[in-house]
């Protein structure tokens, strides 16, 4: 997990998030992260051969699998 403090791009408007993929519900992931108190700064679509998506969460760049693990850890804390 690497920090991406130098990233200046803005996150797409919420209405565009769901269009990022037909197989991954980006809106639901972002909503879940925020409900668990995380700050989602940006969702980045990366080439298919690079893993699909990255999320900048609490200032840290996470791939889709790392984001899923974070949500699972949050759920386990409840």
Phi and psi restraints in degrees (range 20) as a CNS / XPLOR table:
assign (resid 1 and name C) (resid 2 and name N)
       (resid 2 and name CA) (resid 2 and name C) 1.0 -113.4 20.0 2
assign (resid 2 and name N) (resid 2 and name CA)
       (resid 2 and name C) (resid 3 and name N) 1.0 146.2 20.0 2
assign (resid 2 and name C) (resid 3 and name N)
       (resid 3 and name CA) (resid 3 and name C) 1.0 -76.5 20.0 2
assign (resid 3 and name N) (resid 3 and name CA)
       (resid 3 and name C) (resid 4 and name N) 1.0 149.1 20.0 2
assign (resid 3 and name C) (resid 4 and name N)
       (resid 4 and name CA) (resid 4 and name C) 1.0 -130.6 20.0 2
assign (resid 4 and name N) (resid 4 and name CA)
       (resid 4 and name C) (resid 5 and name N) 1.0 54.0 20.0 2
assign (resid 4 and name C) (resid 5 and name N)
       (resid 5 and name CA) (resid 5 and name C) 1.0 -66.9 20.0 2
assign (resid 5 and name N) (resid 5 and name CA)
       (resid 5 and name C) (resid 6 and name N) 1.0 -24.8 20.0 2
assign (resid 5 and name C) (resid 6 and name N)
       (resid 6 and name CA) (resid 6 and name C) 1.0 -83.0 20.0 2
assign (resid 6 and name N) (resid 6 and name CA)
       (resid 6 and name C) (resid 7 and name N) 1.0 -5.0 20.0 2
assign (resid 6 and name C) (resid 7 and name N)
       (resid 7 and name CA) (resid 7 and name C) 1.0 -71.8 20.0 2
assign (resid 7 and name N) (resid 7 and name CA)
       (resid 7 and name C) (resid 8 and name N) 1.0 122.4 20.0 2
assign (resid 7 and name C) (resid 8 and name N)
       (resid 8 and name CA) (resid 8 and name C) 1.0 -108.5 20.0 2
assign (resid 8 and name N) (resid 8 and name CA)
       (resid 8 and name C) (resid 9 and name N) 1.0 -2.4 20.0 2
assign (resid 8 and name C) (resid 9 and name N)
       (resid 9 and name CA) (resid 9 and name C) 1.0 -67.4 20.0 2
assign (resid 9 and name N) (resid 9 and name CA)
       (resid 9 and name C) (resid 10 and name N) 1.0 147.6 20.0 2
assign (resid 9 and name C) (resid 10 and name N)
       (resid 10 and name CA) (resid 10 and name C) 1.0 -90.8 20.0 2
assign (resid 10 and name N) (resid 10 and name CA)
       (resid 10 and name C) (resid 11 and name N) 1.0 149.9 20.0 2
assign (resid 10 and name C) (resid 11 and name N)
       (resid 11 and name CA) (resid 11 and name C) 1.0 -69.4 20.0 2
assign (resid 11 and name N) (resid 11 and name CA)
       (resid 11 and name C) (resid 12 and name N) 1.0 142.4 20.0 2
assign (resid 11 and name C) (resid 12 and name N)
       (resid 12 and name CA) (resid 12 and name C) 1.0 -58.7 20.0 2
assign (resid 12 and name N) (resid 12 and name CA)
       (resid 12 and name C) (resid 13 and name N) 1.0 153.5 20.0 2
assign (resid 12 and name C) (resid 13 and name N)
       (resid 13 and name CA) (resid 13 and name C) 1.0 -59.1 20.0 2
assign (resid 13 and name N) (resid 13 and name CA)
       (resid 13 and name C) (resid 14 and name N) 1.0 148.2 20.0 2
assign (resid 13 and name C) (resid 14 and name N)
       (resid 14 and name CA) (resid 14 and name C) 1.0 -52.2 20.0 2
assign (resid 14 and name N) (resid 14 and name CA)
       (resid 14 and name C) (resid 15 and name N) 1.0 -37.8 20.0 2
assign (resid 14 and name C) (resid 15 and name N)
       (resid 15 and name CA) (resid 15 and name C) 1.0 -63.5 20.0 2
assign (resid 15 and name N) (resid 15 and name CA)
       (resid 15 and name C) (resid 16 and name N) 1.0 -18.8 20.0 2
assign (resid 15 and name C) (resid 16 and name N)
       (resid 16 and name CA) (resid 16 and name C) 1.0 -90.8 20.0 2
assign (resid 16 and name N) (resid 16 and name CA)
       (resid 16 and name C) (resid 17 and name N) 1.0 -16.1 20.0 2
assign (resid 16 and name C) (resid 17 and name N)
       (resid 17 and name CA) (resid 17 and name C) 1.0 -61.4 20.0 2
assign (resid 17 and name N) (resid 17 and name CA)
       (resid 17 and name C) (resid 18 and name N) 1.0 -44.8 20.0 2
assign (resid 17 and name C) (resid 18 and name N)
       (resid 18 and name CA) (resid 18 and name C) 1.0 -64.1 20.0 2
assign (resid 18 and name N) (resid 18 and name CA)
       (resid 18 and name C) (resid 19 and name N) 1.0 -18.6 20.0 2
assign (resid 18 and name C) (resid 19 and name N)
       (resid 19 and name CA) (resid 19 and name C) 1.0 -84.1 20.0 2
assign (resid 19 and name N) (resid 19 and name CA)
       (resid 19 and name C) (resid 20 and name N) 1.0 -4.2 20.0 2
assign (resid 19 and name C) (resid 20 and name N)
       (resid 20 and name CA) (resid 20 and name C) 1.0 -69.2 20.0 2
assign (resid 20 and name N) (resid 20 and name CA)
       (resid 20 and name C) (resid 21 and name N) 1.0 -28.4 20.0 2
assign (resid 20 and name C) (resid 21 and name N)
       (resid 21 and name CA) (resid 21 and name C) 1.0 -160.7 20.0 2
assign (resid 21 and name N) (resid 21 and name CA)
       (resid 21 and name C) (resid 22 and name N) 1.0 143.8 20.0 2
assign (resid 21 and name C) (resid 22 and name N)
       (resid 22 and name CA) (resid 22 and name C) 1.0 -83.7 20.0 2
assign (resid 22 and name N) (resid 22 and name CA)
       (resid 22 and name C) (resid 23 and name N) 1.0 -13.5 20.0 2
assign (resid 22 and name C) (resid 23 and name N)
       (resid 23 and name CA) (resid 23 and name C) 1.0 -106.0 20.0 2
assign (resid 23 and name N) (resid 23 and name CA)
       (resid 23 and name C) (resid 24 and name N) 1.0 -19.6 20.0 2
assign (resid 23 and name C) (resid 24 and name N)
       (resid 24 and name CA) (resid 24 and name C) 1.0 -117.9 20.0 2
assign (resid 24 and name N) (resid 24 and name CA)
       (resid 24 and name C) (resid 25 and name N) 1.0 126.3 20.0 2
assign (resid 24 and name C) (resid 25 and name N)
       (resid 25 and name CA) (resid 25 and name C) 1.0 -87.0 20.0 2
assign (resid 25 and name N) (resid 25 and name CA)
       (resid 25 and name C) (resid 26 and name N) 1.0 88.5 20.0 2
assign (resid 25 and name C) (resid 26 and name N)
       (resid 26 and name CA) (resid 26 and name C) 1.0 -62.2 20.0 2
assign (resid 26 and name N) (resid 26 and name CA)
       (resid 26 and name C) (resid 27 and name N) 1.0 -41.0 20.0 2
assign (resid 26 and name C) (resid 27 and name N)
       (resid 27 and name CA) (resid 27 and name C) 1.0 -57.2 20.0 2
assign (resid 27 and name N) (resid 27 and name CA)
       (resid 27 and name C) (resid 28 and name N) 1.0 -44.0 20.0 2
assign (resid 27 and name C) (resid 28 and name N)
       (resid 28 and name CA) (resid 28 and name C) 1.0 -65.8 20.0 2
assign (resid 28 and name N) (resid 28 and name CA)
       (resid 28 and name C) (resid 29 and name N) 1.0 -41.1 20.0 2
assign (resid 28 and name C) (resid 29 and name N)
       (resid 29 and name CA) (resid 29 and name C) 1.0 -63.0 20.0 2
assign (resid 29 and name N) (resid 29 and name CA)
       (resid 29 and name C) (resid 30 and name N) 1.0 -47.4 20.0 2
assign (resid 29 and name C) (resid 30 and name N)
       (resid 30 and name CA) (resid 30 and name C) 1.0 -62.7 20.0 2
assign (resid 30 and name N) (resid 30 and name CA)
       (resid 30 and name C) (resid 31 and name N) 1.0 -44.0 20.0 2
assign (resid 30 and name C) (resid 31 and name N)
       (resid 31 and name CA) (resid 31 and name C) 1.0 -60.3 20.0 2
assign (resid 31 and name N) (resid 31 and name CA)
       (resid 31 and name C) (resid 32 and name N) 1.0 -45.0 20.0 2
assign (resid 31 and name C) (resid 32 and name N)
       (resid 32 and name CA) (resid 32 and name C) 1.0 -63.6 20.0 2
assign (resid 32 and name N) (resid 32 and name CA)
       (resid 32 and name C) (resid 33 and name N) 1.0 -43.1 20.0 2
assign (resid 32 and name C) (resid 33 and name N)
       (resid 33 and name CA) (resid 33 and name C) 1.0 -58.9 20.0 2
assign (resid 33 and name N) (resid 33 and name CA)
       (resid 33 and name C) (resid 34 and name N) 1.0 -46.3 20.0 2
assign (resid 33 and name C) (resid 34 and name N)
       (resid 34 and name CA) (resid 34 and name C) 1.0 -66.1 20.0 2
assign (resid 34 and name N) (resid 34 and name CA)
       (resid 34 and name C) (resid 35 and name N) 1.0 -37.3 20.0 2
assign (resid 34 and name C) (resid 35 and name N)
       (resid 35 and name CA) (resid 35 and name C) 1.0 -64.1 20.0 2
assign (resid 35 and name N) (resid 35 and name CA)
       (resid 35 and name C) (resid 36 and name N) 1.0 -25.2 20.0 2
assign (resid 35 and name C) (resid 36 and name N)
       (resid 36 and name CA) (resid 36 and name C) 1.0 -92.3 20.0 2
assign (resid 36 and name N) (resid 36 and name CA)
       (resid 36 and name C) (resid 37 and name N) 1.0 10.2 20.0 2
assign (resid 36 and name C) (resid 37 and name N)
       (resid 37 and name CA) (resid 37 and name C) 1.0 88.3 20.0 2
assign (resid 37 and name N) (resid 37 and name CA)
       (resid 37 and name C) (resid 38 and name N) 1.0 10.9 20.0 2
assign (resid 37 and name C) (resid 38 and name N)
       (resid 38 and name CA) (resid 38 and name C) 1.0 -88.9 20.0 2
assign (resid 38 and name N) (resid 38 and name CA)
       (resid 38 and name C) (resid 39 and name N) 1.0 153.1 20.0 2
assign (resid 38 and name C) (resid 39 and name N)
       (resid 39 and name CA) (resid 39 and name C) 1.0 -101.4 20.0 2
assign (resid 39 and name N) (resid 39 and name CA)
       (resid 39 and name C) (resid 40 and name N) 1.0 114.3 20.0 2
assign (resid 39 and name C) (resid 40 and name N)
       (resid 40 and name CA) (resid 40 and name C) 1.0 -95.4 20.0 2
assign (resid 40 and name N) (resid 40 and name CA)
       (resid 40 and name C) (resid 41 and name N) 1.0 112.7 20.0 2
assign (resid 40 and name C) (resid 41 and name N)
       (resid 41 and name CA) (resid 41 and name C) 1.0 -89.2 20.0 2
assign (resid 41 and name N) (resid 41 and name CA)
       (resid 41 and name C) (resid 42 and name N) 1.0 -34.7 20.0 2
assign (resid 41 and name C) (resid 42 and name N)
       (resid 42 and name CA) (resid 42 and name C) 1.0 -162.3 20.0 2
assign (resid 42 and name N) (resid 42 and name CA)
       (resid 42 and name C) (resid 43 and name N) 1.0 147.9 20.0 2
assign (resid 42 and name C) (resid 43 and name N)
       (resid 43 and name CA) (resid 43 and name C) 1.0 -117.2 20.0 2
assign (resid 43 and name N) (resid 43 and name CA)
       (resid 43 and name C) (resid 44 and name N) 1.0 127.0 20.0 2
assign (resid 43 and name C) (resid 44 and name N)
       (resid 44 and name CA) (resid 44 and name C) 1.0 -118.2 20.0 2
assign (resid 44 and name N) (resid 44 and name CA)
       (resid 44 and name C) (resid 45 and name N) 1.0 124.7 20.0 2
assign (resid 44 and name C) (resid 45 and name N)
       (resid 45 and name CA) (resid 45 and name C) 1.0 -85.8 20.0 2
assign (resid 45 and name N) (resid 45 and name CA)
       (resid 45 and name C) (resid 46 and name N) 1.0 123.3 20.0 2
assign (resid 45 and name C) (resid 46 and name N)
       (resid 46 and name CA) (resid 46 and name C) 1.0 -113.8 20.0 2
assign (resid 46 and name N) (resid 46 and name CA)
       (resid 46 and name C) (resid 47 and name N) 1.0 162.7 20.0 2
assign (resid 46 and name C) (resid 47 and name N)
       (resid 47 and name CA) (resid 47 and name C) 1.0 -53.9 20.0 2
assign (resid 47 and name N) (resid 47 and name CA)
       (resid 47 and name C) (resid 48 and name N) 1.0 147.9 20.0 2
assign (resid 47 and name C) (resid 48 and name N)
       (resid 48 and name CA) (resid 48 and name C) 1.0 -51.1 20.0 2
assign (resid 48 and name N) (resid 48 and name CA)
       (resid 48 and name C) (resid 49 and name N) 1.0 -39.7 20.0 2
assign (resid 48 and name C) (resid 49 and name N)
       (resid 49 and name CA) (resid 49 and name C) 1.0 -76.0 20.0 2
assign (resid 49 and name N) (resid 49 and name CA)
       (resid 49 and name C) (resid 50 and name N) 1.0 -1.8 20.0 2
assign (resid 49 and name C) (resid 50 and name N)
       (resid 50 and name CA) (resid 50 and name C) 1.0 -106.5 20.0 2
assign (resid 50 and name N) (resid 50 and name CA)
       (resid 50 and name C) (resid 51 and name N) 1.0 1.2 20.0 2
assign (resid 50 and name C) (resid 51 and name N)
       (resid 51 and name CA) (resid 51 and name C) 1.0 115.5 20.0 2
assign (resid 51 and name N) (resid 51 and name CA)
       (resid 51 and name C) (resid 52 and name N) 1.0 -2.2 20.0 2
assign (resid 51 and name C) (resid 52 and name N)
       (resid 52 and name CA) (resid 52 and name C) 1.0 98.1 20.0 2
assign (resid 52 and name N) (resid 52 and name CA)
       (resid 52 and name C) (resid 53 and name N) 1.0 -70.8 20.0 2
assign (resid 52 and name C) (resid 53 and name N)
       (resid 53 and name CA) (resid 53 and name C) 1.0 -141.5 20.0 2
assign (resid 53 and name N) (resid 53 and name CA)
       (resid 53 and name C) (resid 54 and name N) 1.0 152.0 20.0 2
assign (resid 53 and name C) (resid 54 and name N)
       (resid 54 and name CA) (resid 54 and name C) 1.0 -127.5 20.0 2
assign (resid 54 and name N) (resid 54 and name CA)
       (resid 54 and name C) (resid 55 and name N) 1.0 149.0 20.0 2
assign (resid 54 and name C) (resid 55 and name N)
       (resid 55 and name CA) (resid 55 and name C) 1.0 -124.5 20.0 2
assign (resid 55 and name N) (resid 55 and name CA)
       (resid 55 and name C) (resid 56 and name N) 1.0 135.1 20.0 2
assign (resid 55 and name C) (resid 56 and name N)
       (resid 56 and name CA) (resid 56 and name C) 1.0 -97.6 20.0 2
assign (resid 56 and name N) (resid 56 and name CA)
       (resid 56 and name C) (resid 57 and name N) 1.0 107.9 20.0 2
assign (resid 56 and name C) (resid 57 and name N)
       (resid 57 and name CA) (resid 57 and name C) 1.0 -121.4 20.0 2
assign (resid 57 and name N) (resid 57 and name CA)
       (resid 57 and name C) (resid 58 and name N) 1.0 122.2 20.0 2
assign (resid 57 and name C) (resid 58 and name N)
       (resid 58 and name CA) (resid 58 and name C) 1.0 53.6 20.0 2
assign (resid 58 and name N) (resid 58 and name CA)
       (resid 58 and name C) (resid 59 and name N) 1.0 36.0 20.0 2
assign (resid 58 and name C) (resid 59 and name N)
       (resid 59 and name CA) (resid 59 and name C) 1.0 81.4 20.0 2
assign (resid 59 and name N) (resid 59 and name CA)
       (resid 59 and name C) (resid 60 and name N) 1.0 6.0 20.0 2
assign (resid 59 and name C) (resid 60 and name N)
       (resid 60 and name CA) (resid 60 and name C) 1.0 -119.4 20.0 2
assign (resid 60 and name N) (resid 60 and name CA)
       (resid 60 and name C) (resid 61 and name N) 1.0 135.3 20.0 2
assign (resid 60 and name C) (resid 61 and name N)
       (resid 61 and name CA) (resid 61 and name C) 1.0 -84.2 20.0 2
assign (resid 61 and name N) (resid 61 and name CA)
       (resid 61 and name C) (resid 62 and name N) 1.0 122.8 20.0 2
assign (resid 61 and name C) (resid 62 and name N)
       (resid 62 and name CA) (resid 62 and name C) 1.0 -122.1 20.0 2
assign (resid 62 and name N) (resid 62 and name CA)
       (resid 62 and name C) (resid 63 and name N) 1.0 142.1 20.0 2
assign (resid 62 and name C) (resid 63 and name N)
       (resid 63 and name CA) (resid 63 and name C) 1.0 -81.4 20.0 2
assign (resid 63 and name N) (resid 63 and name CA)
       (resid 63 and name C) (resid 64 and name N) 1.0 179.5 20.0 2
assign (resid 63 and name C) (resid 64 and name N)
       (resid 64 and name CA) (resid 64 and name C) 1.0 -61.4 20.0 2
assign (resid 64 and name N) (resid 64 and name CA)
       (resid 64 and name C) (resid 65 and name N) 1.0 -42.0 20.0 2
assign (resid 64 and name C) (resid 65 and name N)
       (resid 65 and name CA) (resid 65 and name C) 1.0 -65.0 20.0 2
assign (resid 65 and name N) (resid 65 and name CA)
       (resid 65 and name C) (resid 66 and name N) 1.0 -43.4 20.0 2
assign (resid 65 and name C) (resid 66 and name N)
       (resid 66 and name CA) (resid 66 and name C) 1.0 -64.7 20.0 2
assign (resid 66 and name N) (resid 66 and name CA)
       (resid 66 and name C) (resid 67 and name N) 1.0 -35.9 20.0 2
assign (resid 66 and name C) (resid 67 and name N)
       (resid 67 and name CA) (resid 67 and name C) 1.0 -65.9 20.0 2
assign (resid 67 and name N) (resid 67 and name CA)
       (resid 67 and name C) (resid 68 and name N) 1.0 -42.2 20.0 2
assign (resid 67 and name C) (resid 68 and name N)
       (resid 68 and name CA) (resid 68 and name C) 1.0 -61.3 20.0 2
assign (resid 68 and name N) (resid 68 and name CA)
       (resid 68 and name C) (resid 69 and name N) 1.0 -43.3 20.0 2
assign (resid 68 and name C) (resid 69 and name N)
       (resid 69 and name CA) (resid 69 and name C) 1.0 -62.4 20.0 2
assign (resid 69 and name N) (resid 69 and name CA)
       (resid 69 and name C) (resid 70 and name N) 1.0 -40.1 20.0 2
assign (resid 69 and name C) (resid 70 and name N)
       (resid 70 and name CA) (resid 70 and name C) 1.0 -60.7 20.0 2
assign (resid 70 and name N) (resid 70 and name CA)
       (resid 70 and name C) (resid 71 and name N) 1.0 -45.0 20.0 2
assign (resid 70 and name C) (resid 71 and name N)
       (resid 71 and name CA) (resid 71 and name C) 1.0 -64.8 20.0 2
assign (resid 71 and name N) (resid 71 and name CA)
       (resid 71 and name C) (resid 72 and name N) 1.0 -39.0 20.0 2
assign (resid 71 and name C) (resid 72 and name N)
       (resid 72 and name CA) (resid 72 and name C) 1.0 -64.3 20.0 2
assign (resid 72 and name N) (resid 72 and name CA)
       (resid 72 and name C) (resid 73 and name N) 1.0 -40.2 20.0 2
assign (resid 72 and name C) (resid 73 and name N)
       (resid 73 and name CA) (resid 73 and name C) 1.0 -64.5 20.0 2
assign (resid 73 and name N) (resid 73 and name CA)
       (resid 73 and name C) (resid 74 and name N) 1.0 -40.6 20.0 2
assign (resid 73 and name C) (resid 74 and name N)
       (resid 74 and name CA) (resid 74 and name C) 1.0 -61.9 20.0 2
assign (resid 74 and name N) (resid 74 and name CA)
       (resid 74 and name C) (resid 75 and name N) 1.0 -42.9 20.0 2
assign (resid 74 and name C) (resid 75 and name N)
       (resid 75 and name CA) (resid 75 and name C) 1.0 -65.2 20.0 2
assign (resid 75 and name N) (resid 75 and name CA)
       (resid 75 and name C) (resid 76 and name N) 1.0 -37.0 20.0 2
assign (resid 75 and name C) (resid 76 and name N)
       (resid 76 and name CA) (resid 76 and name C) 1.0 -67.3 20.0 2
assign (resid 76 and name N) (resid 76 and name CA)
       (resid 76 and name C) (resid 77 and name N) 1.0 -24.7 20.0 2
assign (resid 76 and name C) (resid 77 and name N)
       (resid 77 and name CA) (resid 77 and name C) 1.0 -75.9 20.0 2
assign (resid 77 and name N) (resid 77 and name CA)
       (resid 77 and name C) (resid 78 and name N) 1.0 -17.6 20.0 2
